């Protein structure tokens, strides 16, 4: 993993902090942090993007 890498859901790594990664949504620019091992499966949960990324919660 490296800064600038993007997963299938359009979440881009903005910083690496030990076992955590800071992410930003390429669509709405919502930012957040997740454990590094969850990066590939992390989707944007914002009101703007959440419904368009297969979330049902």
mmCIF file of the N, C-alpha and C atoms, coordinates in Angstrom:
data_MODEL
# 
_entry.id   MODEL 
# 
loop_
_atom_site.group_PDB 
_atom_site.id 
_atom_site.type_symbol 
_atom_site.label_atom_id 
_atom_site.label_alt_id 
_atom_site.label_comp_id 
_atom_site.label_asym_id 
_atom_site.label_entity_id 
_atom_site.label_seq_id 
_atom_site.pdbx_PDB_ins_code 
_atom_site.Cartn_x 
_atom_site.Cartn_y 
_atom_site.Cartn_z 
_atom_site.occupancy 
_atom_site.B_iso_or_equiv 
_atom_site.pdbx_formal_charge 
_atom_site.auth_seq_id 
_atom_site.auth_comp_id 
_atom_site.auth_asym_id 
_atom_site.auth_atom_id 
_atom_site.pdbx_PDB_model_num 
ATOM 1   N N  . UNK A 1 1  ? 0.844   -1.187 0.000  1.00 0.00 ? 1  UNK A N  1 
ATOM 2   C CA . UNK A 1 1  ? 0.000   0.000  0.000  1.00 0.00 ? 1  UNK A CA 1 
ATOM 3   C C  . UNK A 1 1  ? 0.880   1.238  0.000  1.00 0.00 ? 1  UNK A C  1 
ATOM 4   N N  . UNK A 1 2  ? 0.393   2.256  -0.709 1.00 0.00 ? 2  UNK A N  1 
ATOM 5   C CA . UNK A 1 2  ? 1.138   3.505  -0.742 1.00 0.00 ? 2  UNK A CA 1 
ATOM 6   C C  . UNK A 1 2  ? 0.165   4.669  -0.924 1.00 0.00 ? 2  UNK A C  1 
ATOM 7   N N  . UNK A 1 3  ? 0.598   5.858  -0.566 1.00 0.00 ? 3  UNK A N  1 
ATOM 8   C CA . UNK A 1 3  ? -0.220  7.050  -0.719 1.00 0.00 ? 3  UNK A CA 1 
ATOM 9   C C  . UNK A 1 3  ? -0.580  7.207  -2.193 1.00 0.00 ? 3  UNK A C  1 
ATOM 10  N N  . UNK A 1 4  ? -1.836  7.495  -2.457 1.00 0.00 ? 4  UNK A N  1 
ATOM 11  C CA . UNK A 1 4  ? -2.325  7.661  -3.823 1.00 0.00 ? 4  UNK A CA 1 
ATOM 12  C C  . UNK A 1 4  ? -2.998  6.426  -4.381 1.00 0.00 ? 4  UNK A C  1 
ATOM 13  N N  . UNK A 1 5  ? -2.791  5.277  -3.752 1.00 0.00 ? 5  UNK A N  1 
ATOM 14  C CA . UNK A 1 5  ? -3.424  4.040  -4.224 1.00 0.00 ? 5  UNK A CA 1 
ATOM 15  C C  . UNK A 1 5  ? -4.931  4.144  -4.021 1.00 0.00 ? 5  UNK A C  1 
ATOM 16  N N  . UNK A 1 6  ? -5.697  3.578  -4.950 1.00 0.00 ? 6  UNK A N  1 
ATOM 17  C CA . UNK A 1 6  ? -7.155  3.655  -4.899 1.00 0.00 ? 6  UNK A CA 1 
ATOM 18  C C  . UNK A 1 6  ? -7.735  2.240  -4.976 1.00 0.00 ? 6  UNK A C  1 
ATOM 19  N N  . UNK A 1 7  ? -8.817  1.991  -4.213 1.00 0.00 ? 7  UNK A N  1 
ATOM 20  C CA . UNK A 1 7  ? -9.454  0.674  -4.272 1.00 0.00 ? 7  UNK A CA 1 
ATOM 21  C C  . UNK A 1 7  ? -10.599 0.677  -5.281 1.00 0.00 ? 7  UNK A C  1 
ATOM 22  N N  . UNK A 1 8  ? -11.285 -0.441 -5.408 1.00 0.00 ? 8  UNK A N  1 
ATOM 23  C CA . UNK A 1 8  ? -12.375 -0.578 -6.383 1.00 0.00 ? 8  UNK A CA 1 
ATOM 24  C C  . UNK A 1 8  ? -13.531 0.383  -6.151 1.00 0.00 ? 8  UNK A C  1 
ATOM 25  N N  . UNK A 1 9  ? -13.672 0.879  -4.930 1.00 0.00 ? 9  UNK A N  1 
ATOM 26  C CA . UNK A 1 9  ? -14.793 1.745  -4.572 1.00 0.00 ? 9  UNK A CA 1 
ATOM 27  C C  . UNK A 1 9  ? -14.430 3.225  -4.656 1.00 0.00 ? 9  UNK A C  1 
ATOM 28  N N  . UNK A 1 10 ? -13.254 3.541  -5.167 1.00 0.00 ? 10 UNK A N  1 
ATOM 29  C CA . UNK A 1 10 ? -12.860 4.937  -5.340 1.00 0.00 ? 10 UNK A CA 1 
ATOM 30  C C  . UNK A 1 10 ? -12.314 5.599  -4.097 1.00 0.00 ? 10 UNK A C  1 
ATOM 31  N N  . UNK A 1 11 ? -11.929 4.806  -3.103 1.00 0.00 ? 11 UNK A N  1 
ATOM 32  C CA . UNK A 1 11 ? -11.327 5.362  -1.893 1.00 0.00 ? 11 UNK A CA 1 
ATOM 33  C C  . UNK A 1 11 ? -9.814  5.425  -2.109 1.00 0.00 ? 11 UNK A C  1 
ATOM 34  N N  . UNK A 1 12 ? -9.241  6.614  -1.926 1.00 0.00 ? 12 UNK A N  1 
ATOM 35  C CA . UNK A 1 12 ? -7.822  6.838  -2.190 1.00 0.00 ? 12 UNK A CA 1 
ATOM 36  C C  . UNK A 1 12 ? -7.071  7.060  -0.881 1.00 0.00 ? 12 UNK A C  1 
ATOM 37  N N  . UNK A 1 13 ? -5.890  6.443  -0.755 1.00 0.00 ? 13 UNK A N  1 
ATOM 38  C CA . UNK A 1 13 ? -5.062  6.594  0.438  1.00 0.00 ? 13 UNK A CA 1 
ATOM 39  C C  . UNK A 1 13 ? -4.408  7.970  0.420  1.00 0.00 ? 13 UNK A C  1 
ATOM 40  N N  . UNK A 1 14 ? -4.594  8.722  1.504  1.00 0.00 ? 14 UNK A N  1 
ATOM 41  C CA . UNK A 1 14 ? -3.960  10.031 1.624  1.00 0.00 ? 14 UNK A CA 1 
ATOM 42  C C  . UNK A 1 14 ? -2.808  10.016 2.616  1.00 0.00 ? 14 UNK A C  1 
ATOM 43  N N  . UNK A 1 15 ? -2.782  9.030  3.523  1.00 0.00 ? 15 UNK A N  1 
ATOM 44  C CA . UNK A 1 15 ? -1.685  8.918  4.491  1.00 0.00 ? 15 UNK A CA 1 
ATOM 45  C C  . UNK A 1 15 ? -1.673  7.525  5.097  1.00 0.00 ? 15 UNK A C  1 
ATOM 46  N N  . UNK A 1 16 ? -0.488  7.068  5.460  1.00 0.00 ? 16 UNK A N  1 
ATOM 47  C CA . UNK A 1 16 ? -0.310  5.804  6.161  1.00 0.00 ? 16 UNK A CA 1 
ATOM 48  C C  . UNK A 1 16 ? 0.126   6.126  7.579  1.00 0.00 ? 16 UNK A C  1 
ATOM 49  N N  . UNK A 1 17 ? -0.551  5.521  8.556  1.00 0.00 ? 17 UNK A N  1 
ATOM 50  C CA . UNK A 1 17 ? -0.235  5.772  9.961  1.00 0.00 ? 17 UNK A CA 1 
ATOM 51  C C  . UNK A 1 17 ? -0.178  4.444  10.698 1.00 0.00 ? 17 UNK A C  1 
ATOM 52  N N  . UNK A 1 18 ? 0.975   3.796  10.641 1.00 0.00 ? 18 UNK A N  1 
ATOM 53  C CA . UNK A 1 18 ? 1.110   2.492  11.281 1.00 0.00 ? 18 UNK A CA 1 
ATOM 54  C C  . UNK A 1 18 ? 0.200   1.487  10.617 1.00 0.00 ? 18 UNK A C  1 
ATOM 55  N N  . UNK A 1 19 ? -0.733  0.923  11.397 1.00 0.00 ? 19 UNK A N  1 
ATOM 56  C CA . UNK A 1 19 ? -1.659  -0.076 10.848 1.00 0.00 ? 19 UNK A CA 1 
ATOM 57  C C  . UNK A 1 19 ? -2.953  0.541  10.335 1.00 0.00 ? 19 UNK A C  1 
ATOM 58  N N  . UNK A 1 20 ? -3.030  1.864  10.342 1.00 0.00 ? 20 UNK A N  1 
ATOM 59  C CA . UNK A 1 20 ? -4.217  2.578  9.860  1.00 0.00 ? 20 UNK A CA 1 
ATOM 60  C C  . UNK A 1 20 ? -3.875  3.325  8.572  1.00 0.00 ? 20 UNK A C  1 
ATOM 61  N N  . UNK A 1 21 ? -4.882  3.527  7.735  1.00 0.00 ? 21 UNK A N  1 
ATOM 62  C CA . UNK A 1 21 ? -4.709  4.350  6.541  1.00 0.00 ? 21 UNK A CA 1 
ATOM 63  C C  . UNK A 1 21 ? -5.777  5.442  6.542  1.00 0.00 ? 21 UNK A C  1 
ATOM 64  N N  . UNK A 1 22 ? -5.395  6.634  6.140  1.00 0.00 ? 22 UNK A N  1 
ATOM 65  C CA . UNK A 1 22 ? -6.341  7.730  5.956  1.00 0.00 ? 22 UNK A CA 1 
ATOM 66  C C  . UNK A 1 22 ? -6.804  7.661  4.514  1.00 0.00 ? 22 UNK A C  1 
ATOM 67  N N  . UNK A 1 23 ? -8.113  7.776  4.317  1.00 0.00 ? 23 UNK A N  1 
ATOM 68  C CA . UNK A 1 23 ? -8.696  7.653  2.989  1.00 0.00 ? 23 UNK A CA 1 
ATOM 69  C C  . UNK A 1 23 ? -9.508  8.886  2.640  1.00 0.00 ? 23 UNK A C  1 
ATOM 70  N N  . UNK A 1 24 ? -9.683  9.097  1.330  1.00 0.00 ? 24 UNK A N  1 
ATOM 71  C CA . UNK A 1 24 ? -10.556 10.151 0.848  1.00 0.00 ? 24 UNK A CA 1 
ATOM 72  C C  . UNK A 1 24 ? -11.330 9.593  -0.336 1.00 0.00 ? 24 UNK A C  1 
ATOM 73  N N  . UNK A 1 25 ? -12.619 9.882  -0.381 1.00 0.00 ? 25 UNK A N  1 
ATOM 74  C CA . UNK A 1 25 ? -13.458 9.438  -1.496 1.00 0.00 ? 25 UNK A CA 1 
ATOM 75  C C  . UNK A 1 25 ? -13.151 10.296 -2.720 1.00 0.00 ? 25 UNK A C  1 
ATOM 76  N N  . UNK A 1 26 ? -12.879 9.647  -3.843 1.00 0.00 ? 26 UNK A N  1 
ATOM 77  C CA . UNK A 1 26 ? -12.562 10.372 -5.074 1.00 0.00 ? 26 UNK A CA 1 
ATOM 78  C C  . UNK A 1 26 ? -13.772 11.126 -5.613 1.00 0.00 ? 26 UNK A C  1 
ATOM 79  N N  . UNK A 1 27 ? -14.976 10.717 -5.230 1.00 0.00 ? 27 UNK A N  1 
ATOM 80  C CA . UNK A 1 27 ? -16.199 11.343 -5.740 1.00 0.00 ? 27 UNK A CA 1 
ATOM 81  C C  . UNK A 1 27 ? -16.623 12.557 -4.921 1.00 0.00 ? 27 UNK A C  1 
ATOM 82  N N  . UNK A 1 28 ? -16.760 12.377 -3.603 1.00 0.00 ? 28 UNK A N  1 
ATOM 83  C CA . UNK A 1 28 ? -17.289 13.468 -2.773 1.00 0.00 ? 28 UNK A CA 1 
ATOM 84  C C  . UNK A 1 28 ? -16.257 14.055 -1.817 1.00 0.00 ? 28 UNK A C  1 
ATOM 85  N N  . UNK A 1 29 ? -15.066 13.480 -1.765 1.00 0.00 ? 29 UNK A N  1 
ATOM 86  C CA . UNK A 1 29 ? -13.952 13.958 -0.944 1.00 0.00 ? 29 UNK A CA 1 
ATOM 87  C C  . UNK A 1 29 ? -14.188 13.828 0.561  1.00 0.00 ? 29 UNK A C  1 
ATOM 88  N N  . UNK A 1 30 ? -15.099 12.945 0.965  1.00 0.00 ? 30 UNK A N  1 
ATOM 89  C CA . UNK A 1 30 ? -15.264 12.633 2.374  1.00 0.00 ? 30 UNK A CA 1 
ATOM 90  C C  . UNK A 1 30 ? -14.028 11.882 2.827  1.00 0.00 ? 30 UNK A C  1 
ATOM 91  N N  . UNK A 1 31 ? -13.491 12.243 3.985  1.00 0.00 ? 31 UNK A N  1 
ATOM 92  C CA . UNK A 1 31 ? -12.264 11.633 4.493  1.00 0.00 ? 31 UNK A CA 1 
ATOM 93  C C  . UNK A 1 31 ? -12.567 10.757 5.699  1.00 0.00 ? 31 UNK A C  1 
ATOM 94  N N  . UNK A 1 32 ? -11.701 9.770  5.927  1.00 0.00 ? 32 UNK A N  1 
ATOM 95  C CA . UNK A 1 32 ? -11.838 8.892  7.079  1.00 0.00 ? 32 UNK A CA 1 
ATOM 96  C C  . UNK A 1 32 ? -10.611 8.033  7.232  1.00 0.00 ? 32 UNK A C  1 
ATOM 97  N N  . UNK A 1 33 ? -10.591 7.202  8.273  1.00 0.00 ? 33 UNK A N  1 
ATOM 98  C CA . UNK A 1 33 ? -9.480  6.284  8.535  1.00 0.00 ? 33 UNK A CA 1 
ATOM 99  C C  . UNK A 1 33 ? -10.023 4.886  8.761  1.00 0.00 ? 33 UNK A C  1 
ATOM 100 N N  . UNK A 1 34 ? -9.281  3.897  8.295  1.00 0.00 ? 34 UNK A N  1 
ATOM 101 C CA . UNK A 1 34 ? -9.654  2.500  8.497  1.00 0.00 ? 34 UNK A CA 1 
ATOM 102 C C  . UNK A 1 34 ? -8.398  1.689  8.756  1.00 0.00 ? 34 UNK A C  1 
ATOM 103 N N  . UNK A 1 35 ? -8.543  0.506  9.385  1.00 0.00 ? 35 UNK A N  1 
ATOM 104 C CA . UNK A 1 35 ? -7.387  -0.386 9.507  1.00 0.00 ? 35 UNK A CA 1 
ATOM 105 C C  . UNK A 1 35 ? -6.890  -0.768 8.115  1.00 0.00 ? 35 UNK A C  1 
ATOM 106 N N  . UNK A 1 36 ? -5.591  -0.855 7.942  1.00 0.00 ? 36 UNK A N  1 
ATOM 107 C CA . UNK A 1 36 ? -4.981  -1.133 6.642  1.00 0.00 ? 36 UNK A CA 1 
ATOM 108 C C  . UNK A 1 36 ? -5.550  -2.401 6.002  1.00 0.00 ? 36 UNK A C  1 
ATOM 109 N N  . UNK A 1 37 ? -5.823  -3.428 6.800  1.00 0.00 ? 37 UNK A N  1 
ATOM 110 C CA . UNK A 1 37 ? -6.312  -4.691 6.232  1.00 0.00 ? 37 UNK A CA 1 
ATOM 111 C C  . UNK A 1 37 ? -7.733  -4.568 5.664  1.00 0.00 ? 37 UNK A C  1 
ATOM 112 N N  . UNK A 1 38 ? -8.444  -3.485 5.979  1.00 0.00 ? 38 UNK A N  1 
ATOM 113 C CA . UNK A 1 38 ? -9.803  -3.290 5.465  1.00 0.00 ? 38 UNK A CA 1 
ATOM 114 C C  . UNK A 1 38 ? -9.852  -2.357 4.260  1.00 0.00 ? 38 UNK A C  1 
ATOM 115 N N  . UNK A 1 39 ? -8.695  -1.851 3.829  1.00 0.00 ? 39 UNK A N  1 
ATOM 116 C CA . UNK A 1 39 ? -8.666  -0.857 2.744  1.00 0.00 ? 39 UNK A CA 1 
ATOM 117 C C  . UNK A 1 39 ? -9.378  -1.320 1.478  1.00 0.00 ? 39 UNK A C  1 
ATOM 118 N N  . UNK A 1 40 ? -9.086  -2.533 1.011  1.00 0.00 ? 40 UNK A N  1 
ATOM 119 C CA . UNK A 1 40 ? -9.652  -3.000 -0.263 1.00 0.00 ? 40 UNK A CA 1 
ATOM 120 C C  . UNK A 1 40 ? -11.175 -3.147 -0.228 1.00 0.00 ? 40 UNK A C  1 
ATOM 121 N N  . UNK A 1 41 ? -11.761 -3.330 0.944  1.00 0.00 ? 41 UNK A N  1 
ATOM 122 C CA . UNK A 1 41 ? -13.212 -3.518 1.027  1.00 0.00 ? 41 UNK A CA 1 
ATOM 123 C C  . UNK A 1 41 ? -13.942 -2.288 1.568  1.00 0.00 ? 41 UNK A C  1 
ATOM 124 N N  . UNK A 1 42 ? -13.234 -1.179 1.759  1.00 0.00 ? 42 UNK A N  1 
ATOM 125 C CA . UNK A 1 42 ? -13.847 0.023  2.322  1.00 0.00 ? 42 UNK A CA 1 
ATOM 126 C C  . UNK A 1 42 ? -14.553 0.838  1.249  1.00 0.00 ? 42 UNK A C  1 
ATOM 127 N N  . UNK A 1 43 ? -15.793 1.206  1.567  1.00 0.00 ? 43 UNK A N  1 
ATOM 128 C CA . UNK A 1 43 ? -16.605 2.037  0.666  1.00 0.00 ? 43 UNK A CA 1 
ATOM 129 C C  . UNK A 1 43 ? -16.898 3.353  1.353  1.00 0.00 ? 43 UNK A C  1 
ATOM 130 N N  . UNK A 1 44 ? -17.255 4.347  0.566  1.00 0.00 ? 44 UNK A N  1 
ATOM 131 C CA . UNK A 1 44 ? -17.648 5.632  1.133  1.00 0.00 ? 44 UNK A CA 1 
ATOM 132 C C  . UNK A 1 44 ? -19.007 5.480  1.800  1.00 0.00 ? 44 UNK A C  1 
ATOM 133 N N  . UNK A 1 45 ? -19.148 5.988  2.998  1.00 0.00 ? 45 UNK A N  1 
ATOM 134 C CA . UNK A 1 45 ? -20.411 5.886  3.717  1.00 0.00 ? 45 UNK A CA 1 
ATOM 135 C C  . UNK A 1 45 ? -21.150 7.208  3.807  1.00 0.00 ? 45 UNK A C  1 
ATOM 136 N N  . UNK A 1 46 ? -20.724 8.199  3.038  1.00 0.00 ? 46 UNK A N  1 
ATOM 137 C CA . UNK A 1 46 ? -21.385 9.498  3.117  1.00 0.00 ? 46 UNK A CA 1 
ATOM 138 C C  . UNK A 1 46 ? -22.798 9.431  2.539  1.00 0.00 ? 46 UNK A C  1 
ATOM 139 N N  . UNK A 1 47 ? -23.616 10.407 2.885  1.00 0.00 ? 47 UNK A N  1 
ATOM 140 C CA . UNK A 1 47 ? -24.977 10.465 2.354  1.00 0.00 ? 47 UNK A CA 1 
ATOM 141 C C  . UNK A 1 47 ? -24.951 10.596 0.841  1.00 0.00 ? 47 UNK A C  1 
ATOM 142 N N  . UNK A 1 48 ? -23.976 11.296 0.320  1.00 0.00 ? 48 UNK A N  1 
ATOM 143 C CA . UNK A 1 48 ? -23.903 11.522 -1.127 1.00 0.00 ? 48 UNK A CA 1 
ATOM 144 C C  . UNK A 1 48 ? -23.542 10.256 -1.896 1.00 0.00 ? 48 UNK A C  1 
ATOM 145 N N  . UNK A 1 49 ? -22.594 9.467  -1.384 1.00 0.00 ? 49 UNK A N  1 
ATOM 146 C CA . UNK A 1 49 ? -22.097 8.305  -2.117 1.00 0.00 ? 49 UNK A CA 1 
ATOM 147 C C  . UNK A 1 49 ? -22.621 6.956  -1.630 1.00 0.00 ? 49 UNK A C  1 
ATOM 148 N N  . UNK A 1 50 ? -22.949 6.858  -0.373 1.00 0.00 ? 50 UNK A N  1 
ATOM 149 C CA . UNK A 1 50 ? -23.299 5.579  0.215  1.00 0.00 ? 50 UNK A CA 1 
ATOM 150 C C  . UNK A 1 50 ? -24.304 4.761  -0.556 1.00 0.00 ? 50 UNK A C  1 
ATOM 151 N N  . UNK A 1 51 ? -25.351 5.386  -1.035 1.00 0.00 ? 51 UNK A N  1 
ATOM 152 C CA . UNK A 1 51 ? -26.400 4.665  -1.740 1.00 0.00 ? 51 UNK A CA 1 
ATOM 153 C C  . UNK A 1 51 ? -25.967 4.170  -3.111 1.00 0.00 ? 51 UNK A C  1 
ATOM 154 N N  . UNK A 1 52 ? -24.916 4.749  -3.665 1.00 0.00 ? 52 UNK A N  1 
ATOM 155 C CA . UNK A 1 52 ? -24.494 4.354  -5.010 1.00 0.00 ? 52 UNK A CA 1 
ATOM 156 C C  . UNK A 1 52 ? -23.424 3.280  -4.978 1.00 0.00 ? 52 UNK A C  1 
ATOM 157 N N  . UNK A 1 53 ? -23.028 2.828  -3.783 1.00 0.00 ? 53 UNK A N  1 
ATOM 158 C CA . UNK A 1 53 ? -21.941 1.854  -3.683 1.00 0.00 ? 53 UNK A CA 1 
ATOM 159 C C  . UNK A 1 53 ? -22.390 0.528  -3.086 1.00 0.00 ? 53 UNK A C  1 
ATOM 160 N N  . UNK A 1 54 ? -23.645 0.201  -3.232 1.00 0.00 ? 54 UNK A N  1 
ATOM 161 C CA . UNK A 1 54 ? -24.127 -1.100 -2.796 1.00 0.00 ? 54 UNK A CA 1 
ATOM 162 C C  . UNK A 1 54 ? -24.426 -1.235 -1.321 1.00 0.00 ? 54 UNK A C  1 
ATOM 163 N N  . UNK A 1 55 ? -24.473 -0.140 -0.607 1.00 0.00 ? 55 UNK A N  1 
ATOM 164 C CA . UNK A 1 55 ? -24.763 -0.215 0.829  1.00 0.00 ? 55 UNK A CA 1 
ATOM 165 C C  . UNK A 1 55 ? -26.258 -0.355 1.039  1.00 0.00 ? 55 UNK A C  1 
ATOM 166 N N  . UNK A 1 56 ? -26.642 -1.183 1.995  1.00 0.00 ? 56 UNK A N  1 
ATOM 167 C CA . UNK A 1 56 ? -28.065 -1.359 2.283  1.00 0.00 ? 56 UNK A CA 1 
ATOM 168 C C  . UNK A 1 56 ? -28.407 -0.985 3.707  1.00 0.00 ? 56 UNK A C  1 
ATOM 169 N N  . UNK A 1 57 ? -27.437 -0.441 4.440  1.00 0.00 ? 57 UNK A N  1 
ATOM 170 C CA . UNK A 1 57 ? -27.675 -0.086 5.833  1.00 0.00 ? 57 UNK A CA 1 
ATOM 171 C C  . UNK A 1 57 ? -28.228 1.313  6.008  1.00 0.00 ? 57 UNK A C  1 
# 
